[in-house]
Amino acid sequence: MKLGLDIMGGDYAPAEAIKGVSLFFEETNDASIHLLLIGNGAMAAPYMPLLEPYKSRYTWIEAPDIIDMHEHPTKAFKDKPNSSISVGFGLLHLNKADAFISVGNSGAVMVGAMYSVKTIEGILRPTVVSPVPRIDGSFNLLLDVGINADCKPEHLVQFAQLGSLYAKHVYGIDKPAVGLLNIGEEEGKGNLLAQATYPLLKEDTGIHFAGNVEGRDIFLDKANVIVCEGFVGNVILKLAESMYHLFKEERKVSDTFLDQFNYEVYGGLPVLGLNKPVMIGHGISSANAFKNIIRATGKMVSSNVIDAFKKHFSPAVA
């Protein structure tokens, strides 16, 4: 498989991206993964000697322009066709890459995804899913975590279906339990969105609906997949990140469960509902995060979960 990697995205590009690639090659002997490194050659040159031992495992793709984090996503994507993000999505659209990874301007990445690979037929909105650590050492999946701040019940139902399929095909969970994030366990609780979504999830025979889950259940084993609108999901995600920083970095607490809150463990987040695999990462990604986002992307591609999405959401043939 060929994975396109934007090495110009993020606050520490291209140094940390190339260091992360080197770590991935050093620790992973999977010859099936070939990286397409997309970026500005002149800026990358000081760090490329790190990859000297691995020349056969990557291909350099020149993309001289850079979309900065502060730029307007749509304008930047259109005005900079030679940027690493634009070139990466071009490769994905032409089937010259099997997936695309970027920790750069997330808005531009979403614009690129919608312009090039587009959403799977039948999908109302793509969604971003994040692993959240469970007390037993595994992970639950929370979605949406940011790109859909306002949702309708139908959106949450599709998030549940996408999350369930992702948990089954990528995480190997045969019958993932799906929970609706709410302020109480009882049916009828919550705001208008939660109240309208509950019966739709309950009636969906394609998922294993476990009912409402509360904030205290997020890190437990009540549901493998937890759905909510992106506004709430993003608040939870940022709160989890701050917990890790406060207790690990500031108070020097040593705990294996707390370690799982480090975003570097999973590297990046998949955008579900697109015709091709797309992974987005944190703008402050380090080499270790790059290593793990590459690994996670390879796992997503090899799982064939995109085909499972297409089969599930394809319109019924009359």
N, C-alpha and C positions, 0 to 999 in steps of 0.2 A: 504494500500500500504506500501511497505517496501523500505525505502530510505537509501542507503549506504552512509555514511559520513566519509571521510578521516579526522581524527582529528590530524594527524601528519604533514599536509601540511601547508605552510605559515610561516611567520617570527615569529609569536607569538604562535606557537603550543606547547603543546595542550591546553594551558590555555584559549585562546580566543575562540577556537572551543567549548570547554565544557561550557564556560560561555554563548556562543551563543545558544547552545542546551537548557540550562537552561532557557534563555529568551524566546525561542520558546515555550517550554512547559508551561511556566508561562503565556504567552499571547495567546496561541492557545489551544483550547479544542477539536481540531479535533482528535477524537479517531481513525480515519481511517489511520492516518500517524504513522507508527512505524519506529523508526530510528535504523539502524545498525551502531553502532559506531566502527570504525576500527582503531586500533592503538596499541601503545606500552603501556601495562598495568602499568608497573612500572613508566613510565614517567607521565601517566595520573592520577595515584593514588592520588596525593595531591589535585586534583580538583574534583574528583568524588563525594565527599560529597554534592556538589551542586545539583547533580542529585538524591539524596536519595529519595525525595518525588515522583519521577517519574519512579520508577523501572519498572513498567509495560509497559512503553511507549518506551523502548529501549532495545536492545540486544547488549552485548559487543562481538566484534570479535577481537581476539588477532592477531596482526600483528607486530612482534618485530622489523622488519627492517624499515629503513627510507630512502627515496630517497631525498637527499638534492637538493636545488634549483640549485646548480652549476654543478651537475652531468650530464654526457652525457645521454640524454633521453633513447635511444635505449639500450645502454649498461646497464644502471641502471635498467631498467625494466626487462631485461633478467637475470641479475646477482642477483637481489634481489626479488625472487619469494614470499618471506614472508614480503614484504613491504606493507604498507597500500594501495598504489595505485594498486599494483599487486593483492592483495587479494580482493580489491574492484571490480576490473574488473572480477576477477574469479567468484565472487558472481553474478555479472550482467550476465555473460556468462551462468551460470548454472540456471538462472531464480530464484535465491534465493533473488535477489534484483530487484526492479522495476526501479531504477535509481541510478546513482552514482554521488557524489559531491566531488570535491577536489579544494583546493586553493593552492596546492603544485606545483611542477615542471610541468608547462603546457606542455612542450615537452613530458615528460613521460606520461602525461595523454593522449595526442594525440596518442602516440605510443600504449598505452594500448587499446585505443578505436579501433585503426585500427587492432590490433592483435586479440582482443577478440570479441567485438560486431560487428565490421566491418560496412562498409557503406551499405545503402539500395541499392538493385539492381537498376541500372539505374542512380545512382548518380555518377557524375564525381569526385567531391571533396566535402568533408564536409566543412561547413563554420561556423564561429562564428558570432552571431548577438548581437548587443548591443542596448538597449533602449537609445534614446536621448530625453531630455525634450523638450516639445512644450510649447509655450507661453500660451496656453490655459489650462495648467495643466496636460495634458495627455502626451503620449510619441510617438515618431516615432521610427522606427526600422532601424538601419544602419548595412549593411553587404556587404562585409566581413570586419572584423576589426582586422585582423592580421595573420591568418594562411595561407592565399593565397596571397603572395606579388605580384606575377605575374600571370595574368589570361588571358584566351582567351574569346572571346565573348560568347561562349557556357557556360562557367562557370558563367558569370554574369547573363545569362538568367536563369540558374538553381537557382542562389541565389535569383533572383526575385520571382521565383515560390515558393521556400522554405519560403522566408520571407512573401509572401502573404498568404500562408497557415497558417503560425505561427500567423500572425496578426489576421486572421479570427478565428482560433480555440482557441488560448490562450488569445488574447486581445478582442475577441468578435466583431471585425470590419467586417461587412457583406461583403463589397466590398472595400477592401483596395486599395488605389491608390499607384502605383509603379512609382518611379522616378529614372532616371539614373543621377548620379552625374556628372556634366560637368562644363565647363567654360563659357557656354552660353546657353540660352534657345532654340535657333533655331536648327532645325534638320541640321545635317552636321557639327556642332561645335565639337571641342575637338580633342583629339589625335586619332590615328588609332584604338585603342581599343574601344573608345566611339563611333566613327563613324561606326564601324562594328557592335556594339551591338545594336544601336538604331533601325535599321530596324527589327532586330530579335525580340526585345521586342514589337515593334509596330504591328508585325504580330501575336504575341502570343495571341490567343483568350481566354486563360485560366487565364489571369491577366488583371487588369484594368490599362493600361499604361498611365501615366500622362505626359510623355515627359521628357525632361531634367530638372534637378533642379540644381541650383547653390549653392555655399557655404552659401549664405545669406538665403537660403530657408530651411536649415536643421532643424531649430528650429520653423518653421512655419507650416501651414496646407496644403501645396501644395501636399505633398505625405506622406502617412503613412509608406511606405517602400522605403528606398533609397539604391541603390546598387552601389558598387564600388569595385575596387581591394583592397586587404588587406593592401597594402602599404599606400594608401591614407586613408583608413578607420582607420588604427591604428594611423596615424598622427592626424586625427580629434579627435579620442577618447582621446589621450594623451593631446591634446590641451584643450579639455573640462575639463579634470581633473586638468590641471594647472590653468585654469580660476577660478575654484572653490577654489583651494588652495590660489591663489593670492588675490582674492577679499574677500573670507570668512575668511580664517585663518590669512592672513597677514594684510589686510586692514579692517577687522572686519565689512564688509558690511552685513547688514541684509536684505534679500530679499527672498520671498518664491520661486520665479522662480530659483534663484541661488541655493537654497537648493537642487533642483532636480538634480543638477550636481554631487552631492555626490554619489560616487559609492555604498555606503552602502545602499542607498535607494532600489536598485534592487538586491544587494548582489552578483550576479554572472551572467555569460553569458552562454546561451545554445549553444551546438555544434549541428547544424542541419545537417541532412543527414545520421545520424547513425541509426542502428536498435533498439537502446535503448536510453533513455534520459540520457545525460551526461551534467553536469554543471561544469564550471570552474570559479574560483574566483580570486580576487586580492591577491597577496602574502602578503600584509599588512592588510589583513582582520581582522576587530575587531569583538567583540561579536555581535554587531548589524548587521554587514554584514553577519555573519553566520546565524543569525536568519532569515534574509530576503532571503538568498539563499535557505534555507530549504523550506521556504514558496513558493518561486518561482518554485522550483522543484516539489513540491506537485501539484501546479497549472498546470504545464506542463504535469505531468503524468495523472492527472484526465481529461485533455482536450482530450486525445487520439489523439494528433496531430501526433504521430509517425504512427498510422494506416492511417491517412490522407496522409502522405508522401508516404507510401508504395503503397497506392491505386493510387496516382497520377503518381508515377514514375515506376510502374510495367510495364513490357513489354506487349504490346497488345497481346492478345491471338488470334492466327490465326483461 
